């Protein structure tokens, strides 16, 4: 005898942003990949507007991140700099990746990756 399972369907009916209800129709419902049950989305390097190939990932690790950390470390309160982050990451990006232009949405994702 095999092990069975009861498929579930997500519905947004609680204050937490999600709830689980059973599905009697037998439908298999896939849960969202990026934001499970009201959690904040997790941004990664793959969300950056970098072209594939080349030395872009290496430049991100060896030039962009150290420059950003050096800038933050030069301030008395490096954890209170979120308001200034937008302009600084744009400036560092244009220095490290001069051939990769940033659009408004790209800058927003960039700030989310580094914060």
VOLOVEX-511122 format. One record per atom (N, C-alpha, C, O, CB): residue in one letter; y negated, x, z negated; residue number from 1. Coordinates in steps of 0.02 Angstrom, whole numbers. Glycine has a CB too. Layout:
% residues N
(site A; (Y; X; Z); NUM) ...
//
This chain:
% residues 115
(site X; (59; 42; 0); 1) (site X; (0; 0; 0); 1) (site X; (-62; 44; 0); 1) (site X; (-68; 89; -42); 1) (site X; (0; -48; -60); 1) (site X; (-108; 32; 47); 2) (site X; (-168; 73; 53); 2) (site X; (-222; 52; 5); 2) (site X; (-220; -2; -25); 2) (site X; (-194; 70; 123); 2) (site X; (-269; 95; -3); 3) (site X; (-326; 81; -46); 3) (site X; (-379; 46; -4); 3) (site X; (-397; 72; 49); 3) (site X; (-354; 146; -80); 3) (site X; (-403; -11; -26); 4) (site X; (-454; -48; 10); 4) (site X; (-522; -38; -22); 4) (site X; (-527; -14; -78); 4) (site X; (-437; -121; 14); 4) (site X; (-573; -58; 14); 5) (site X; (-640; -56; -15); 5) (site X; (-678; -116; 9); 5) (site X; (-663; -145; 61); 5) (site X; (-677; 10; 5); 5) (site X; (-727; -136; -29); 6) (site X; (-769; -192; -13); 6) (site X; (-834; -165; 15); 6) (site X; (-871; -132; -22); 6) (site X; (-781; -238; -75); 6) (site X; (-850; -178; 79); 7) (site X; (-913; -154; 107); 7) (site X; (-972; -182; 69); 7) (site X; (-969; -237; 41); 7) (site X; (-918; -172; 181); 7) (site X; (-1026; -145; 68); 8) (site X; (-1086; -167; 33); 8) (site X; (-1144; -172; 82); 8) (site X; (-1145; -139; 134); 8) (site X; (-1103; -120; -24); 8) (site X; (-1192; -212; 65); 9) (site X; (-1253; -219; 105); 9) (site X; (-1312; -208; 58); 9) (site X; (-1313; -234; 2); 9) (site X; (-1257; -290; 139); 9) (site X; (-1360; -169; 80); 10) (site X; (-1419; -155; 39); 10) (site X; (-1470; -209; 51); 10) (site X; (-1480; -232; 107); 10) (site X; (-1448; -86; 55); 10) (site X; (-1503; -230; -2); 11) (site X; (-1559; -275; 5); 11) (site X; (-1614; -253; -42); 11) (site X; (-1600; -225; -96); 11) (site X; (-1538; -349; -10); 11) (site X; (-1676; -263; -23); 12) (site X; (-1733; -241; -62); 12) (site X; (-1757; -300; -105); 12) (site X; (-1806; -333; -88); 12) (site X; (-1790; -214; -16); 12) (site X; (-1723; -312; -161); 13) (site X; (-1741; -370; -202); 13) (site X; (-1758; -352; -273); 13) (site X; (-1767; -397; -315); 13) (site X; (-1685; -420; -201); 13) (site X; (-1763; -289; -289); 14) (site X; (-1779; -269; -357); 14) (site X; (-1841; -225; -358); 14) (site X; (-1866; -205; -305); 14) (site X; (-1720; -233; -390); 14) (site X; (-1865; -209; -416); 15) (site X; (-1923; -166; -422); 15) (site X; (-1908; -94; -405); 15) (site X; (-1954; -55; -392); 15) (site X; (-1951; -169; -492); 15) (site X; (-1844; -74; -404); 16) (site X; (-1826; -5; -390); 16) (site X; (-1827; 10; -316); 16) (site X; (-1823; 68; -296); 16) (site X; (-1758; 10; -418); 16) (site X; (-1830; -41; -274); 17) (site X; (-1833; -29; -202); 17) (site X; (-1767; -40; -168); 17) (site X; (-1764; -42; -106); 17) (site X; (-1856; 40; -189); 17) (site X; (-1712; -47; -205); 18) (site X; (-1648; -61; -172); 18) (site X; (-1600; -93; -222); 18) (site X; (-1606; -84; -282); 18) (site X; (-1618; 2; -143); 18) (site X; (-1553; -129; -195); 19) (site X; (-1499; -156; -236); 19) (site X; (-1438; -160; -192); 19) (site X; (-1442; -155; -131); 19) (site X; (-1518; -227; -265); 19) (site X; (-1381; -167; -223); 20) (site X; (-1318; -169; -186); 20) (site X; (-1287; -238; -195); 20) (site X; (-1280; -262; -251); 20) (site X; (-1269; -113; -209); 20) (site X; (-1270; -270; -140); 21) (site X; (-1235; -333; -142); 21) (site X; (-1172; -328; -100); 21) (site X; (-1170; -289; -52); 21) (site X; (-1280; -391; -117); 21) (site X; (-1121; -365; -118); 22) (site X; (-1059; -361; -80); 22) (site X; (-1066; -398; -14); 22) (site X; (-1105; -446; -8); 22) (site X; (-1001; -389; -120); 22) (site X; (-1028; -376; 36); 23) (site X; (-1029; -407; 102); 23) (site X; (-961; -439; 113); 23) (site X; (-910; -405; 115); 23) (site X; (-1044; -355; 157); 23) (site X; (-960; -505; 120); 24) (site X; (-897; -540; 130); 24) (site X; (-877; -542; 203); 24) (site X; (-820; -559; 219); 24) (site X; (-900; -610; 103); 24) (site X; (-923; -524; 248); 25) (site X; (-907; -527; 319); 25) (site X; (-866; -467; 342); 25) (site X; (-840; -467; 397); 25) (site X; (-971; -531; 360); 25) (site X; (-861; -416; 301); 26) (site X; (-823; -356; 319); 26) (site X; (-863; -307; 360); 26) (site X; (-836; -257; 384); 26) (site X; (-762; -376; 357); 26) (site X; (-929; -320; 369); 27) (site X; (-971; -273; 407); 27) (site X; (-977; -208; 369); 27) (site X; (-982; -207; 308); 27) (site X; (-1040; -304; 420); 27) (site X; (-977; -154; 406); 28) (site X; (-991; -89; 376); 28) (site X; (-1065; -76; 386); 28) (site X; (-1090; -74; 442); 28) (site X; (-947; -32; 407); 28) (site X; (-1100; -68; 331); 29) (site X; (-1172; -58; 333); 29) (site X; (-1187; 13; 313); 29) (site X; (-1168; 35; 258); 29) (site X; (-1208; -109; 286); 29) (site X; (-1220; 50; 356); 30) (site X; (-1238; 119; 340); 30) (site X; (-1301; 121; 299); 30) (site X; (-1349; 84; 312); 30) (site X; (-1246; 161; 405); 30) (site X; (-1300; 164; 249); 31) (site X; (-1359; 172; 207); 31) (site X; (-1408; 218; 243); 31) (site X; (-1388; 260; 283); 31) (site X; (-1340; 201; 138); 31) (site X; (-1473; 211; 228); 32) (site X; (-1522; 256; 259); 32) (site X; (-1506; 328; 242); 32) (site X; (-1487; 344; 186); 32) (site X; (-1593; 238; 235); 32) (site X; (-1514; 372; 291); 33) (site X; (-1498; 442; 282); 33) (site X; (-1551; 480; 242); 33) (site X; (-1534; 521; 199); 33) (site X; (-1488; 476; 349); 33) (site X; (-1615; 467; 255); 34) (site X; (-1668; 507; 225); 34) (site X; (-1692; 483; 157); 34) (site X; (-1712; 524; 116); 34) (site X; (-1726; 509; 272); 34) (site X; (-1690; 418; 143); 35) (site X; (-1720; 393; 82); 35) (site X; (-1670; 347; 46); 35) (site X; (-1673; 286; 54); 35) (site X; (-1785; 355; 96); 35) (site X; (-1624; 375; 7); 36) (site X; (-1576; 333; -28); 36) (site X; (-1606; 300; -90); 36) (site X; (-1633; 334; -134); 36) (site X; (-1516; 373; -48); 36) (site X; (-1602; 235; -94); 37) (site X; (-1619; 195; -153); 37) (site X; (-1686; 212; -184); 37) (site X; (-1690; 228; -244); 37) (site X; (-1566; 203; -204); 37) (site X; (-1739; 209; -145); 38) (site X; (-1806; 217; -173); 38) (site X; (-1827; 288; -188); 38) (site X; (-1881; 298; -215); 38) (site X; (-1810; 178; -233); 38) (site X; (-1787; 336; -171); 39) (site X; (-1807; 406; -183); 39) (site X; (-1859; 428; -133); 39) (site X; (-1864; 401; -78); 39) (site X; (-1746; 452; -180); 39) (site X; (-1897; 477; -153); 40) (site X; (-1946; 508; -109); 40) (site X; (-1909; 547; -54); 40) (site X; (-1861; 581; -69); 40) (site X; (-1994; 554; -149); 40) (site X; (-1932; 543; 8); 41) (site X; (-1898; 581; 61); 41) (site X; (-1904; 656; 48); 41) (site X; (-1954; 680; 22); 41) (site X; (-1928; 564; 130); 41) (site X; (-1853; 693; 67); 42) (site X; (-1851; 765; 59); 42) (site X; (-1865; 797; 127); 42) (site X; (-1827; 788; 174); 42) (site X; (-1782; 790; 30); 42) (site X; (-1919; 834; 131); 43) (site X; (-1938; 867; 193); 43) (site X; (-1911; 938; 193); 43) (site X; (-1911; 972; 141); 43) (site X; (-2014; 867; 203); 43) (site X; (-1888; 961; 251); 44) (site X; (-1859; 1028; 258); 44) (site X; (-1892; 1064; 317); 44) (site X; (-1934; 1036; 351); 44) (site X; (-1782; 1024; 267); 44) (site X; (-1871; 1125; 327); 45) (site X; (-1898; 1165; 382); 45) (site X; (-1884; 1132; 450); 45) (site X; (-1922; 1141; 497); 45) (site X; (-1868; 1236; 381); 45) (site X; (-1830; 1093; 455); 46) (site X; (-1815; 1060; 518); 46) (site X; (-1866; 1006; 536); 46) (site X; (-1868; 984; 593); 46) (site X; (-1745; 1028; 514); 46) (site X; (-1908; 985; 488); 47) (site X; (-1961; 937; 502); 47) (site X; (-2025; 970; 529); 47) (site X; (-2072; 935; 547); 47) (site X; (-1978; 899; 438); 47) (site X; (-2026; 1035; 533); 48) (site X; (-2084; 1071; 559); 48) (site X; (-2087; 1067; 635); 48) (site X; (-2035; 1062; 667); 48) (site X; (-2083; 1144; 535); 48) (site X; (-2146; 1070; 664); 49) (site X; (-2153; 1067; 737); 49) (site X; (-2141; 1134; 771); 49) (site X; (-2180; 1153; 815); 49) (site X; (-2221; 1041; 755); 49) (site X; (-2090; 1170; 751); 50) (site X; (-2075; 1235; 781); 50) (site X; (-2029; 1227; 841); 50) (site X; (-1980; 1190; 837); 50) (site X; (-2044; 1282; 729); 50) (site X; (-2044; 1262; 896); 51) (site X; (-1997; 1262; 952); 51) (site X; (-1932; 1297; 932); 51) (site X; (-1932; 1343; 891); 51) (site X; (-2029; 1296; 1014); 51) (site X; (-1877; 1275; 962); 52) (site X; (-1812; 1305; 947); 52) (site X; (-1809; 1375; 978); 52) (site X; (-1840; 1389; 1030); 52) (site X; (-1755; 1261; 974); 52) (site X; (-1772; 1418; 946); 53) (site X; (-1761; 1486; 972); 53) (site X; (-1817; 1533; 952); 53) (site X; (-1863; 1515; 916); 53) (site X; (-1754; 1484; 1047); 53) (site X; (-1811; 1593; 977); 54) (site X; (-1861; 1644; 963); 54) (site X; (-1860; 1665; 890); 54) (site X; (-1809; 1660; 856); 54) (site X; (-1930; 1618; 980); 54) (site X; (-1916; 1689; 867); 55) (site X; (-1922; 1715; 798); 55) (site X; (-1959; 1666; 753); 55) (site X; (-1985; 1687; 701); 55) (site X; (-1956; 1782; 798); 55) (site X; (-1963; 1604; 772); 56) (site X; (-2003; 1556; 734); 56) (site X; (-1979; 1547; 662); 56) (site X; (-2019; 1548; 615); 56) (site X; (-2003; 1489; 768); 56) (site X; (-1914; 1538; 652); 57) (site X; (-1888; 1530; 584); 57) (site X; (-1899; 1593; 543); 57) (site X; (-1915; 1589; 483); 57) (site X; (-1812; 1513; 586); 57) (site X; (-1892; 1650; 574); 58) (site X; (-1903; 1713; 539); 58) (site X; (-1978; 1721; 522); 58) (site X; (-1994; 1744; 467); 58) (site X; (-1879; 1773; 582); 58) (site X; (-2022; 1702; 567); 59) (site X; (-2094; 1705; 553); 59) (site X; (-2113; 1657; 498); 59) (site X; (-2158; 1671; 458); 59) (site X; (-2135; 1690; 616); 59) (site X; (-2080; 1600; 494); 60) (site X; (-2093; 1552; 441); 60) (site X; (-2077; 1583; 373); 60) (site X; (-2116; 1579; 326); 60) (site X; (-2051; 1487; 451); 60) (site X; (-2018; 1616; 369); 61) (site X; (-1996; 1645; 306); 61) (site X; (-2033; 1709; 287); 61) (site X; (-2048; 1721; 229); 61) (site X; (-1922; 1660; 309); 61) (site X; (-2048; 1750; 338); 62) (site X; (-2075; 1817; 323); 62) (site X; (-2151; 1822; 329); 62) (site X; (-2180; 1871; 306); 62) (site X; (-2044; 1866; 368); 62) (site X; (-2184; 1772; 359); 63) (site X; (-2256; 1776; 366); 63) (site X; (-2292; 1715; 337); 63) (site X; (-2338; 1722; 296); 63) (site X; (-2274; 1784; 440); 63) (site X; (-2271; 1655; 357); 64) (site X; (-2306; 1595; 334); 64) (site X; (-2300; 1585; 259); 64) (site X; (-2350; 1582; 223); 64) (site X; (-2281; 1534; 371); 64) (site X; (-2239; 1581; 234); 65) (site X; (-2228; 1567; 163); 65) (site X; (-2258; 1621; 118); 65) (site X; (-2291; 1604; 68); 65) (site X; (-2154; 1562; 148); 65) (site X; (-2249; 1686; 132); 66) (site X; (-2282; 1737; 90); 66) (site X; (-2358; 1732; 90); 66) (site X; (-2390; 1743; 39); 66) (site X; (-2261; 1807; 112); 66) (site X; (-2387; 1714; 148); 67) (site X; (-2460; 1706; 151); 67) (site X; (-2483; 1648; 108); 67) (site X; (-2533; 1653; 72); 67) (site X; (-2483; 1695; 224); 67) (site X; (-2446; 1593; 111); 68) (site X; (-2464; 1535; 70); 68) (site X; (-2456; 1550; -4); 68) (site X; (-2499; 1531; -45); 68) (site X; (-2420; 1475; 90); 68) (site X; (-2402; 1583; -22); 69) (site X; (-2391; 1601; -93); 69) (site X; (-2443; 1651; -118); 69) (site X; (-2465; 1647; -176); 69) (site X; (-2321; 1629; -102); 69) (site X; (-2463; 1697; -76); 70) (site X; (-2515; 1745; -95); 70) (site X; (-2581; 1709; -107); 70) (site X; (-2617; 1725; -154); 70) (site X; (-2524; 1800; -42); 70) (site X; (-2598; 1661; -63); 71) (site X; (-2659; 1622; -72); 71) (site X; (-2656; 1583; -138); 71) (site X; (-2704; 1584; -177); 71) (site X; (-2669; 1574; -13); 71) (site X; (-2600; 1549; -151); 72) (site X; (-2594; 1509; -212); 72) (site X; (-2595; 1554; -274); 72) (site X; (-2624; 1536; -325); 72) (site X; (-2529; 1467; -210); 72) (site X; (-2563; 1612; -270); 73) (site X; (-2560; 1657; -327); 73) (site X; (-2626; 1689; -344); 73) (site X; (-2634; 1714; -400); 73) (site X; (-2511; 1711; -313); 73) (site X; (-2673; 1688; -299); 74) (site X; (-2739; 1717; -312); 74) (site X; (-2784; 1669; -351); 74) (site X; (-2840; 1688; -369); 74) (site X; (-2773; 1735; -246); 74) (site X; (-2761; 1608; -364); 75) (site X; (-2800; 1559; -400); 75) (site X; (-2778; 1555; -473); 75) (site X; (-2720; 1569; -489); 75) (site X; (-2796; 1490; -367); 75) (site X; (-2824; 1535; -515); 76) (site X; (-2809; 1530; -587); 76) (site X; (-2756; 1476; -601); 76) (site X; (-2712; 1486; -643); 76) (site X; (-2872; 1514; -626); 76) (site X; (-2759; 1420; -565); 77) (site X; (-2711; 1366; -574); 77) (site X; (-2677; 1351; -507); 77) (site X; (-2698; 1306; -472); 77) (site X; (-2745; 1301; -602); 77) (site X; (-2625; 1389; -488); 78) (site X; (-2594; 1380; -422); 78) (site X; (-2560; 1312; -414); 78) (site X; (-2546; 1292; -357); 78) (site X; (-2543; 1434; -411); 78) (site X; (-2546; 1277; -469); 79) (site X; (-2512; 1212; -463); 79) (site X; (-2562; 1154; -455); 79) (site X; (-2541; 1097; -445); 79) (site X; (-2469; 1200; -524); 79) (site X; (-2625; 1168; -458); 80) (site X; (-2675; 1116; -451); 80) (site X; (-2713; 1120; -384); 80) (site X; (-2770; 1097; -380); 80) (site X; (-2724; 1119; -507); 80) (site X; (-2682; 1148; -334); 81) (site X; (-2716; 1161; -271); 81) (site X; (-2698; 1113; -215); 81) (site X; (-2715; 1125; -157); 81) (site X; (-2701; 1230; -248); 81) (site X; (-2664; 1058; -230); 82) (site X; (-2641; 1013; -178); 82) (site X; (-2698; 986; -135); 82) (site X; (-2688; 974; -76); 82) (site X; (-2602; 955; -208); 82) (site X; (-2756; 976; -163); 83) (site X; (-2813; 951; -125); 83) (site X; (-2837; 999; -72); 83) (site X; (-2864; 978; -21); 83) (site X; (-2869; 935; -172); 83) (site X; (-2827; 1063; -83); 84) (site X; (-2849; 1114; -35); 84) (site X; (-2794; 1134; 14); 84) (site X; (-2807; 1171; 61); 84) (site X; (-2873; 1175; -73); 84) (site X; (-2734; 1111; 3); 85) (site X; (-2676; 1132; 41); 85) (site X; (-2682; 1117; 115); 85) (site X; (-2661; 1158; 157); 85) (site X; (-2615; 1100; 13); 85) (site X; (-2709; 1060; 132); 86) (site X; (-2713; 1038; 202); 86) (site X; (-2750; 1090; 245); 86) (site X; (-2724; 1110; 297); 86) (site X; (-2750; 970; 206); 86) (site X; (-2808; 1111; 224); 87) (site X; (-2848; 1159; 263); 87) (site X; (-2816; 1228; 265); 87) (site X; (-2817; 1262; 316); 87) (site X; (-2918; 1164; 235); 87) (site X; (-2787; 1248; 209); 88) (site X; (-2758; 1315; 204); 88) (site X; (-2696; 1322; 248); 88) (site X; (-2688; 1371; 284); 88) (site X; (-2740; 1332; 132); 88) (site X; (-2651; 1272; 246); 89) (site X; (-2590; 1277; 288); 89) (site X; (-2608; 1274; 361); 89) (site X; (-2574; 1306; 402); 89) (site X; (-2541; 1221; 270); 89) (site X; (-2660; 1237; 379); 90) (site X; (-2682; 1235; 449); 90) (site X; (-2707; 1304; 471); 90) (site X; (-2691; 1327; 526); 90) (site X; (-2738; 1182; 459); 90) (site X; (-2745; 1337; 429); 91) (site X; (-2772; 1403; 445); 91) (site X; (-2716; 1455; 450); 91) (site X; (-2714; 1495; 497); 91) (site X; (-2824; 1425; 393); 91) (site X; (-2670; 1454; 402); 92) (site X; (-2614; 1502; 404); 92) (site X; (-2570; 1489; 464); 92) (site X; (-2548; 1536; 497); 92) (site X; (-2573; 1498; 338); 92) (site X; (-2558; 1426; 480); 93) (site X; (-2516; 1408; 538); 93) (site X; (-2546; 1437; 602); 93) (site X; (-2511; 1467; 642); 93) (site X; (-2508; 1331; 544); 93) (site X; (-2611; 1428; 612); 94) (site X; (-2643; 1451; 673); 94) (site X; (-2642; 1527; 678); 94) (site X; (-2646; 1555; 733); 94) (site X; (-2715; 1426; 677); 94) (site X; (-2637; 1562; 621); 95) (site X; (-2632; 1635; 622); 95) (site X; (-2561; 1658; 637); 95) (site X; (-2550; 1703; 677); 95) (site X; (-2655; 1663; 555); 95) (site X; (-2512; 1626; 605); 96) (site X; (-2442; 1647; 612); 96) (site X; (-2411; 1621; 677); 96) (site X; (-2371; 1655; 709); 96) (site X; (-2401; 1623; 552); 96) (site X; (-2429; 1560; 696); 97) (site X; (-2401; 1528; 756); 97) (site X; (-2458; 1508; 804); 97) (site X; (-2470; 1449; 813); 97) (site X; (-2359; 1466; 737); 97) (site X; (-2492; 1557; 835); 98) (site X; (-2550; 1540; 877); 98) (site X; (-2532; 1499; 939); 98) (site X; (-2575; 1464; 965); 98) (site X; (-2584; 1604; 898); 98) (site X; (-2471; 1503; 962); 99) (site X; (-2451; 1467; 1023); 99) (site X; (-2422; 1398; 1009); 99) (site X; (-2401; 1363; 1055); 99) (site X; (-2401; 1507; 1061); 99) (site X; (-2421; 1377; 946); 100) (site X; (-2392; 1312; 928); 100) (site X; (-2448; 1269; 898); 100) (site X; (-2464; 1277; 839); 100) (site X; (-2333; 1320; 878); 100) (site X; (-2476; 1224; 938); 101) (site X; (-2530; 1182; 912); 101) (site X; (-2504; 1129; 863); 101) (site X; (-2447; 1108; 867); 101) (site X; (-2567; 1147; 970); 101) (site X; (-2547; 1110; 816); 102) (site X; (-2529; 1059; 767); 102) (site X; (-2567; 995; 781); 102) (site X; (-2628; 996; 791); 102) (site X; (-2544; 1084; 696); 102) (site X; (-2532; 939; 781); 103) (site X; (-2564; 874; 784); 103) (site X; (-2571; 848; 712); 103) (site X; (-2544; 878; 666); 103) (site X; (-2524; 824; 828); 103) (site X; (-2607; 793; 704); 104) (site X; (-2620; 766; 637); 104) (site X; (-2555; 752; 599); 104) (site X; (-2549; 770; 541); 104) (site X; (-2660; 701; 643); 104) (site X; (-2506; 721; 632); 105) (site X; (-2442; 706; 600); 105) (site X; (-2404; 770; 583); 105) (site X; (-2369; 773; 532); 105) (site X; (-2399; 662; 645); 105) (site X; (-2410; 822; 625); 106) (site X; (-2378; 886; 612); 106) (site X; (-2405; 918; 548); 106) (site X; (-2367; 946; 509); 106) (site X; (-2387; 934; 672); 106) (site X; (-2471; 914; 538); 107) (site X; (-2501; 944; 479); 107) (site X; (-2479; 907; 416); 107) (site X; (-2467; 938; 365); 107) (site X; (-2578; 942; 485); 107) (site X; (-2473; 841; 421); 108) (site X; (-2449; 802; 364); 108) (site X; (-2378; 822; 346); 108) (site X; (-2363; 832; 287); 108) (site X; (-2451; 726; 381); 108) (site X; (-2334; 829; 396); 109) (site X; (-2265; 852; 382); 109) (site X; (-2264; 922; 355); 109) (site X; (-2224; 938; 310); 109) (site X; (-2223; 848; 445); 109) (site X; (-2307; 966; 380); 110) (site X; (-2311; 1035; 357); 110) (site X; (-2330; 1037; 283); 110) (site X; (-2299; 1074; 244); 110) (site X; (-2362; 1075; 398); 110) (site X; (-2379; 998; 263); 111) (site X; (-2400; 995; 193); 111) (site X; (-2343; 969; 150); 111) (site X; (-2332; 993; 94); 111) (site X; (-2463; 951; 184); 111) (site X; (-2306; 919; 174); 112) (site X; (-2250; 891; 136); 112) (site X; (-2193; 942; 129); 112) (site X; (-2160; 942; 77); 112) (site X; (-2224; 828; 169); 112) (site X; (-2182; 984; 179); 113) (site X; (-2130; 1034; 174); 113) (site X; (-2147; 1086; 121); 113) (site X; (-2104; 1106; 82); 113) (site X; (-2119; 1068; 242); 113) (site X; (-2210; 1108; 119); 114) (site X; (-2228; 1161; 73); 114) (site X; (-2246; 1137; 3); 114) (site X; (-2250; 1177; -43); 114) (site X; (-2286; 1200; 100); 114) (site X; (-2256; 1072; -6); 115) (site X; (-2274; 1048; -74); 115) (site X; (-2215; 1018; -110); 115) (site X; (-2222; 996; -167); 115) (site X; (-2329; 997; -69); 115) 
//
